[in-house]
């Protein structure tokens, strides 16, 4: 959140040539001009204005008589919105980002919240290197079906132009079974021998390799 310097413009119309005018925000004095000229646009600058809603008005005095302008409202919002992401797998169960899923796709929902002016647009992009610039307008859940590791990058802005920093989430999909090879010799053998089983997997990686002999019980 930033503090702003704001110019408040007003014009006094009356019978005197000069007035002493004072700016009030939420009934607190924020600046003055002691030589405001009649029928002349005048600016009083107020500094250190933080986010919030303010009622402001001008009091002008001449010859011991003070008149107050109409009260107007100023809303200050310098805080970017916040976008959150959630995801589900193809069976509608919750997907946890940056974990492997044996799902044909993952649907990502983006939600924007803003306590000030309100959210305007969410933008996103998809890639496998986590370097793209969000340039697609979000409207419905984004379906990701890329095998392996991919990224969704996203940000939002609000209705007064505050821009959120780019965020990202990681999606990992693996629907391809691993491959196991062995080094068993071919043909008849006349002595005992060892067989080595080797698993390879380009996705989530091998977990457990099991085997059985002559239809027996599976063993690790």
VOGU-3710 file (C-alpha; in Angstrom, 3 decimals, decimal comma):
1> xxxxxxxxxx> 0,000/0,000/0,000  1,316/3,430/-0,996  0,697/6,932/0,320  -0,372/9,415/-2,324  -0,125/13,142/-2,834  -3,480/14,398/-4,121  -4,416/17,762/-5,659  -7,879/19,050/-4,651  -9,246/21,659/-7,057  -11,983/24,190/-6,243
11> xxxxxxxxxx> -13,271/27,600/-7,249  -14,684/30,245/-4,890  -17,381/32,558/-6,212  -18,376/35,532/-4,070  -18,264/39,283/-3,587  -14,781/39,500/-2,058  -11,545/39,514/-4,012  -9,619/37,140/-1,740  -10,438/34,326/0,699  -8,637/32,122/3,196
21> xxxxxxxxxx> -9,558/28,533/2,319  -8,860/25,259/4,085  -9,149/21,626/2,957  -10,681/19,022/5,265  -10,579/15,234/4,846  -12,864/13,355/7,218  -13,083/16,583/9,247  -9,285/16,824/9,585  -7,429/19,800/8,131  -5,044/18,715/5,376
31> xxxxxxxxxx> -3,906/22,037/3,870  -4,795/25,653/3,275  -4,466/28,588/0,894  -4,718/31,965/2,606  -4,905/34,009/-0,598  -7,478/32,205/-2,729  -8,735/34,557/-5,447  -12,376/34,998/-6,317  -13,663/33,024/-9,292  -10,256/31,431/-9,862
41> xxxxxxxxxx> -9,504/27,708/-9,972  -7,331/26,900/-6,961  -5,504/23,739/-5,849  -4,685/22,632/-2,326  -2,321/19,646/-2,242  -2,593/17,031/0,494  0,192/14,513/1,101  0,406/11,096/2,775  -3,080/9,990/1,706  -3,358/6,256/2,361
51> xxxxxxxxxx> -5,920/3,749/1,066  -9,461/4,377/2,213  -12,604/6,441/1,624  -12,622/10,118/2,534  -15,271/12,821/2,732  -13,684/16,110/1,734  -14,784/19,729/1,633  -13,394/23,265/1,539  -14,011/26,001/4,112  -13,446/29,545/2,886
61> xxxxxxxxxx> -13,446/32,613/5,136  -13,572/36,328/4,439  -14,537/39,208/6,725  -15,097/36,799/9,605  -17,697/34,791/7,659  -16,993/31,138/6,793  -18,796/29,085/4,159  -18,392/25,370/3,535  -18,488/23,725/0,140  -20,513/20,647/-0,633
71> xxxxxxxxxx> -19,043/17,398/0,728  -17,570/15,058/-1,843  -16,174/11,531/-1,576  -12,684/10,385/-2,513  -11,691/6,709/-2,551  -7,978/5,836/-2,663  -6,844/2,347/-3,663  -3,167/1,633/-4,322  -3,230/-2,062/-3,349  -3,129/-4,724/-6,110
81> xxxxxxxxxx> -5,704/-7,519/-6,037  -4,836/-11,050/-4,966  -5,411/-14,115/-7,151  -5,668/-17,619/-5,711  -5,602/-20,928/-7,591  -7,225/-24,304/-6,913  -7,441/-27,451/-9,007  -9,303/-30,725/-9,439  -8,452/-33,921/-11,314  -10,591/-35,615/-13,960
91> xxxxxxxxxx> -12,434/-37,577/-11,259  -13,364/-34,276/-9,512  -11,062/-34,972/-6,565  -8,775/-32,202/-5,318  -5,411/-31,859/-6,994  -2,470/-30,615/-4,915  -0,143/-28,418/-6,945  3,402/-29,658/-7,575  2,468/-33,308/-6,981  2,185/-36,092/-9,538
101> xxxxxxxxxx> -1,277/-37,175/-10,675  -2,240/-40,099/-12,900  -5,082/-38,000/-14,299  -5,876/-37,334/-17,926  -6,245/-33,662/-17,110  -6,288/-31,108/-14,293  -8,738/-28,197/-14,214  -7,368/-25,023/-12,595  -9,722/-22,370/-11,178  -8,439/-18,826/-10,608
111> xxxxxxxxxx> -10,186/-16,481/-8,161  -9,501/-12,788/-7,629  -10,186/-10,783/-4,467  -9,774/-7,057/-3,907  -10,884/-5,001/-0,910  -10,680/-1,683/-2,759  -11,899/-0,761/-6,226  -12,657/-4,386/-7,129  -11,127/-6,942/-9,495  -11,139/-6,264/-13,214
121> xxxxxxxxxx> -9,332/-8,940/-15,254  -7,363/-12,122/-14,548  -4,790/-13,083/-17,160  -2,868/-16,347/-17,473  -0,550/-18,368/-19,689  0,664/-21,984/-19,851  4,133/-23,341/-20,597  6,671/-25,978/-19,558  9,483/-23,593/-18,579  7,701/-21,194/-16,173
131> xxxxxxxxxx> 8,736/-18,139/-18,195  5,662/-17,082/-20,210  3,917/-13,729/-19,792  0,191/-13,932/-18,895  -1,742/-12,742/-21,959  -4,948/-14,817/-22,006  -8,088/-13,538/-20,288  -9,428/-15,985/-17,711  -13,157/-16,767/-17,736  -13,606/-20,496/-17,037
141> xxxxxxxxxx> -11,413/-23,174/-15,392  -8,268/-23,864/-17,422  -7,830/-27,498/-18,465  -4,259/-28,790/-18,510  -3,527/-32,192/-20,034  0,186/-31,908/-20,860  2,083/-35,041/-19,883  4,969/-34,214/-17,570  5,578/-30,929/-15,751  3,831/-27,748/-16,834
151> xxxxxxxxxx> 3,090/-24,353/-15,303  0,223/-21,921/-15,143  1,279/-18,306/-14,616  -1,309/-15,686/-13,708  -2,026/-12,225/-12,353  -4,951/-9,818/-11,966  -5,561/-6,097/-12,064  -8,275/-4,018/-10,456  -10,618/-1,409/-11,885  -8,205/1,465/-11,152
161> xxxxxxxxxx> -5,187/-0,231/-12,752  -3,303/-1,729/-9,807  -1,416/-4,711/-11,228  -0,642/-7,880/-9,281  2,782/-9,502/-9,554  2,833/-12,708/-11,600  2,251/-15,904/-9,634  2,627/-19,507/-10,779  1,616/-23,050/-9,912  3,139/-26,354/-11,030
171> xxxxxxxxxx> 1,068/-29,193/-12,505  2,519/-32,702/-12,937  0,640/-35,319/-14,972  1,828/-38,887/-15,543  -0,514/-41,358/-17,262  2,218/-43,513/-18,855  3,168/-46,777/-17,050  6,867/-47,406/-16,363  8,894/-49,940/-18,342  10,780/-52,850/-16,757
181> xxxxxxxxxx> 13,589/-54,738/-18,486  15,523/-57,860/-17,394  18,853/-59,432/-18,195  17,733/-63,090/-18,023  19,683/-65,303/-20,437  17,813/-67,010/-23,250  17,558/-70,742/-23,806  18,357/-73,626/-21,447  20,918/-73,064/-18,714  22,909/-75,780/-16,850
191> xxxxxxxxxx> 23,566/-73,731/-13,690  21,738/-71,211/-11,455  21,808/-67,560/-12,527  20,702/-64,131/-11,190  18,158/-61,936/-12,959  18,329/-58,141/-12,556  15,146/-56,124/-13,141  15,550/-52,487/-14,201  12,668/-49,985/-14,133  12,593/-46,742/-16,112
201> xxxxxxxxxx> 9,976/-43,992/-16,081  10,161/-40,535/-17,672  7,390/-39,091/-15,524  6,886/-39,461/-11,786  9,620/-42,095/-11,539  9,622/-45,752/-10,546  8,311/-46,695/-7,130  8,277/-50,479/-6,599  9,286/-53,319/-8,904  7,596/-56,660/-8,178
211> xxxxxxxxxx> 8,185/-60,144/-9,569  6,933/-63,696/-9,245  8,296/-67,066/-10,344  6,142/-69,735/-12,030  2,883/-68,020/-11,066  3,809/-67,720/-7,400  3,245/-64,849/-4,997  4,298/-61,397/-6,115  7,379/-60,180/-4,261  9,165/-56,841/-4,123
//
